[in-house]
Amino acid sequence: MAEYAPCPNCSCTDADKVSFTWWGGVVGPALFTHVRCQECGTTYNGKTGKSNNTAIAIYMVVGLGLGVVIGVGLCFLGMLGQR
């Protein structure tokens, strides 16, 4: 029995877990069971066999939003401290 769902591109059942990506570092791929097909190189969700593109986009937008909120908050606190 295969450990991950078959590749949506070539139906191969040989996939390896992706441990690091530019979009999610170490945490993102672990959250979405991100795997890479050993046959064709397609990356996908190892549990569902579907693309992770929507989840990746949401992950990046939320991360960027949190970064902006934290950055604005720190700037605001810095301005308060200079009074």
N, C-alpha and C positions, 0 to 999 in steps of 0.2 A: 504494500500500500504506500502511495506517495505521501510525503510529509506535507506538501502544499498542493493547492488546486492546480490543475493543468494550465499551461500558458494559453492566454486568449488569442495569441497570434499563430502559434504552430502546434498547439495541443500537447507539447512535450511535458512530461511530468517531473523533469529534473530541474529544480530551481534551488537557488541558494539565497539565504537571508542577506539583505543589504544592511550593513552595519553603520554606514555613514553616508549622508548626501549633502549637497550644497544647500538645499532648501530646508533641511530639518536637522542637520548635525547628526547627533546620536539618538535624540529623543524621537524625532519625526518618523523615521523608518520603523522604530519599535512600536510606536502607537498604531501604525497602519499595516503592520505585518508586510512590509515592503520587501518583495523578493525579485530576483533577476533570473530569467530563463537561461539555462546553460546552453541551449541550442541556438536561439536567435537573439538573445540579449534584451528582450522585452522586459520591462519592469512593471509589476502589477501587485495587487493585493493577494497575498498567499492564501488567505482564508476564503475569499469570495471568487477569485479568479478574474476580477474586474479591474479596471483602471483605478489608480489612486489620484488621478488628476484633480478631481473636484475636492477631495479631502486635502490635497496639497495646497490648492488655491486658498481654501478656507483657513488652513493652518498658517499660511504666510500672511494673509490679511489680518487675522487676529493678532499674530505676533507683531506685525508692523503697527497696528493700532495700539497695542499695549506699550510698545516702545515710544510712540509719540506721546501717549498720556503720561508715562513716567518721565519722559524728557521735559515736557511742559511743566509738570509738577515740580521737578527739581529746579527748573529755571525760576518758577514762582517762589519757591522756598529760598532760593539764593537772593532774589530781590528783597524778600522780607528781611533776610538776615543783614542786609546792607543798610537798613534804616537806623 
